[in-house]
Amino acid sequence: MARRSVASLEQFVEGFKAHPFVVGIDVHKRSLSVALRRIDGKVHTFVCPGDPKVLVKLLERLEIQVSLVAQEAGPTGFGLARAFMKKGVRVTVAAPSKIPRSVTAGAKCDRLDCIKLAEFASRGMLRPIAIPTEEEQTQRCLLRRRHSIVDSVRRDKQRIKSLLLLLGIKEPEGLSHWSLKAISELSRLPLEPSALSTMESYLRELEFHTQELRRVEAELKALPQTSRQARCIGHMKTVPGVGPVVATTFAMEVFRATRFKRAEEIASYLGLAPMVHHSGAKTPSGRIRPVGQKRLRSLLIEAAWMWKYRDPFAAQLYNRMLSRMSIPQKAIVAVARRLAIILWRLCVEQRPYRYSIA
């Protein structure tokens, strides 16, 4: 920062060092737009480099009491929040979708954004999200990389089938299960040279993603897990239909099950809680809001189908929901919501699944 900016900042905090300040930060890759809000409501804004250490040292140099730091969740991660937490400062990281917005369109810039964050935080209008530790965040990155590779493998297979359909060629026997024999026959199909080159390119891409998936899954299994996390995964796998992928994804995406106090909170976090639009004497059943952990929600719905086939309690629950809704897709979402709550309870209570109290 320029000397003039530091001097004006020191002049702004002079006489208020005994009072708490609220800091609003609009975080970007190379810069931080910062708003300091005094107890009298006056705000001073400045811009500093994107390094969290620079901002922390600057606030320490001012010798002020920072009661709260507010920022939006974004692609820059939680490094800035963790830097302040190490100094004992309370931090609020708010989801952009939960920050109050004006009904009418108005001016928007980094300076106004950081001022709004400071104002909302001082009034208690920001709802914080959980901040993972650095280890938890890196584990989630590797887990999400695994899911990304799974999507790539699925796309590769779909492209191969689309090419065969386009050329009017019958699929080799066993391609529905993608057996090794069927995959080897794809490169020996009677195709034109250009079509054969296309097919071989698709097969090389499929082979690469398949090998990469195995490598990442092996690294996931070798991750150092805390004893509590390992026990959670083991307890969740005792539920019929819940395998290692669903259990590991649930443990790493939720990462601290005890931070949820009620079953409604975990259902809302996963995007499985129905929204209710009540008006007058009518109370219609609302739709689920497609937010939260989309990948985990999809895995839970797939696991709910297996749970229904293997557990009489889940089958009874599904049939009851189906008789009420008449739509299988809605009924299985309700079963997935119950399954998510059960998995959460197993993690909190540290116990295996028991049919008698499901």
N, C-alpha and C positions, 0 to 999 in steps of 0.2 A: 504493500500500500504506500501511497505517496505520503510525505511528511505532513502536507496540508490536511489530508484526510484524517491522519492519526491525531493531529492537533485539534481539529474540529470535534472528533470523537471524544477526546479527553475533556474538552470544554463542555460537551453535552452531558457527560456523566458526573462532572464536578458538582459536589453538593448533594448527590443522590447515592453515594457509595454505600450508605448505611441501609438503603432500601433495595428490595429485590427487583431485578430486571427480567423481562420475558424476551426471549430471542426467537425470531421467526427466520427460517432459512429456506430459500429457494435453491435447491441443489442442482448443479449441472456438472458436466464432465470436467470442464476447465475453470469454472468460476462458481463462487458462492455469493448469492445476493442475500445480505443479512439486514434485518431490521431489529434495532434495539428499542424496546418499549419501556419507558420509565413508569413509575407508580402514578405520576400525574397525567398519564395518557399521551405524552409527547413521544414521538418516534423519530429515530435517526437511522438512515439507511446508508449502507456502503457496500462495496464489492471487494472481495478478496480472492486469491487463488483457490483452486479446487482442492488443495491439500488440507485435510482436516486438522493436521497439526498446526498449520499457520493460524487458523481461526482460534483454536484452543489457546495457543500462546498469546494471541492478541487480547483475548478476554481476560486471561490471567494477568497480563501487563496492566490492564485497566483497573484491576483490583476491585471488581464489582461483584455483587452477589447475584448469580444467575439462578433464579428459582425454577425456570422451565425453558427447555429448548424444543421448538416444534418444527417439523419438516414433513414433506410429502414422501410417501414410498415411491420408488422409481428404479430405473435401471442402474443407478449408481450404487445400489445396495445399502447396507446398514453400517458401513465403515465409520461415517461421521457420527452416527448415534452411539456406536460402541466407544468411540473416542471420548465423548462427553460422559458416558456412563462410567468409564474408568476413573474419571475425575470426581465422581459422586454427584453428578448433575442429573436431575430428572429429565427424561427425554420422552417426547410424544411423537411417534411416527404415525401419520394419519394416511389412510387409504384415500386416493384422489376422489373416488366415487362417494366417499362419506363426508367430504368437506362441503360446507354450505355454499351454495352458488346463488347468484342473483337471478331472478326470474327473467329480467330483460338483459340483453347483451350490452356490455360496457367495455371500457378500456381494459386492456390486459398487457402487462409487461412483468419482467422479473421483479422490479421494485415494488409494484403493487401487490404481487403475489406474496412476497415475504412480509409485507405490512399486514395483509389479511391473515396470514398464519399467526403472526404475533398477536393480533387483535383477538382472533378466535380462541387462541390458547389461553390468553389472559382471562377470558370469560368462561372457560371450561366448555367450549363448543366443539372441541375436537375429540373424536373417539379413537384412542390409540390402538394399534395392532401390536402383536407380539414381535419382539426383536430376537431372532435366533442368534446363538453364539456363532463364532467363526467356524467351528467344527461342524455344527448343525447345518450351516449354510452350504459348506463345501460338500457335505454328504448329500444334501438335496440336489445340488448341481449334478453330481454323478448319477443320482437316481433319475433325474429328468433327462439326462443324456441317454440313459437306457431306454426310456419311453420314446425319445425322439428316434432312436435307431429302430425300434419296433415299428414305428410309423413308416420309416424308410423301407424296411423289408416288406411291409404290406403294400406300399406303392409300387415297389419293384415287381412283385407278383402280379399286381393288377395290370401293369403295363405289358407284361408278357402275355397275359390272357387277352388283353385288348388287341395286341398285335396279331395273335392267332385268329381272333374274331374278324379283324379287318381283312386279313388275307384269305379268309374262308377255309382255314385248315383246322381239322379236328384235333382236339387236345389229346395228348398221349394218355394212356391209361395210368391212373394213379396220380395225375396232376392235381386232383382235388385235395389230396393230402400232401402234395409236394414231396413225394418220395424221391430218393436219390436216383432210382432208375428212371423215373419220369423226367427229372431234370436233365439227366445225361442224354435222353432221347431228344430233347429240344434242340440240341446243337447238331443232330443228325437228320433233321427234317428236310425234305426236298424243297428248299427255298431258293429264290433268286439270290445272286451274290450280294446285292445291296440289302435285301431282307435278312439274309443270313448274318451279315455284319451287324445289323441292328439287333438281332436276337442274341448274338454273342456278346455285344456290349451290355445288354440287359442282364445276361447271365453273369458277366464279370462284376457288374454292380451289385447283383444279388449276393454273390459269393463274398464280396468285400463286406457288405453290411451284416451278413450272417456271421462271419468270423469276428467282426467288431462287436456284435452283440454278445457273443460268447466271452470275449475278452472283458467287456464291461461288467457282465454278470459275475464273472469270476472275481473282479476287483470289488464288486459290491459285497460278495460273500466274505472277502478278506478284510473288510473295513473293521477297524477297532470299534466295538460297541460297548457302551456302558452295561454294567450288569443289569440295571433296571430295564434298559431298552431291549436287551437280549431276552429277558424274562417276558416282556410285553409281547414280543414277536412269537415266542413259544406259546404263550397263553392264547393268543389270537388264532394260531394254527390249530387249536383244539376245536374250533367251530367247524362243523362240516361244510365243505365248500370253500373254505378260506385257505389258500395256499401261501407259499413264501412270498410271492410277488405282491399280493394284496396286503399281507401282514407287514412286510417291509415298507411298502409305500405308505401305509397308514401310520406306522411308527415314525417315519422320517418327515412326512408332511405335517402331521400334527405336532411332532417333536416334543411337546410337553403337555400330556393329556390332563394333568392336574390344573392347568390354567383355565379349563372350562369347569364352571360350577354347576351347570344344569344340562340336561339332555338337549334342550332346545338350542343351546349355544353351539354344541358340536354339529347339530343338524343344520343350523344356519351357516356355520363356517364351511360346511361341505356343499352348500347349495341344495340341500334336500328338504329344507323346511318350506311348507306351502305358505304363500302370501294370501292373507284374507282381506277381501274388500267388503267391509260391512256397511250396509246402508239400509236404514229403516228396519223393517221386521225380517228382512231376508239376510241370511248368513251363508252365502255361497262358498263352496270349497275353492280356495285359490290355487293358482298354479305355482309350481316351484320356480324360484328365481335362478336363471342360469348363470350364477356367479360362484365365486369360491374356487375350490380345488376341482377343476373339470376332469382331470385325468383320474384322480382318486374317486370321484363320483361315478365315472364310467366303470372303473374296476369294481366298485361296490355293487353296482347294478348287475354286472356279469356274475359276481360271486353270489348275489341274491338268488339267481336262477339255480345255481348249484346247491345252495343252501335249501331251497324249496324242495329239490328232488331228494335230498339226503336226510332232512330233519322233519319229522312229523309236525312239530310245532310251527316251523316255517311254512309248511304246506297248508296247515290249518289257517294261518294268518293270511296267506295269499288267497285262499278260497273265500275267506270272509271279506277281504278287500275287493276281490273280483265281483262278488255278489252285490257289493255296494256301488262300485264304480262302473262295472260292465266293460272296462277297457283293460286288457292285460298289461299294457305299458304303464298305466297309472298304478295298477295294483303292485307291480314289481318294484316301482319306485318307493311305495310305502314299505314294502318288505326290506328294501335296501336302507331306508331310513332307520328301521328297527335294528338291522344288522349293524349299522354304524354306531348306534347307541350302545349295543351290546359290546362291540369291540372297545369302545371308549371305557365302558364300565370294567372290562377285564384289565385294561391298562391301569386304571385308577386303583382298583381293588387288588391287583396283582394276584389273580386266581385264574384257573382254567374254566372253560365253559361247562356249565351244568344244565342239563336238560330240564331238571325239575323247577328251576327258577328262571327260565328263559323269558 
